[in-house]
């Protein structure tokens, strides 16, 4: 997912969830939910069932060093991202996004 040209940043979470959830930053604010759905569906086609993304959250802003979401080396700080989006991560609908199945 991270290597897709329309995805600037992504962090996947799934501890104690029925499916994986990705927090992502689109490469452009013009990328809407239909395009994100297509991107995730295409990525999921190449993954085994247990590794497929079931839903997504669009980040409110790019991950940054200032917010603590990126390390000085440029890698995502997953624990910080998870804390920033914990309510949304834990508040997933009872069903996966059917467009990803």
Order of alpha helices (4+ residues) and beta strands (2+ residues): beta-beta-alpha-beta-alpha-alpha
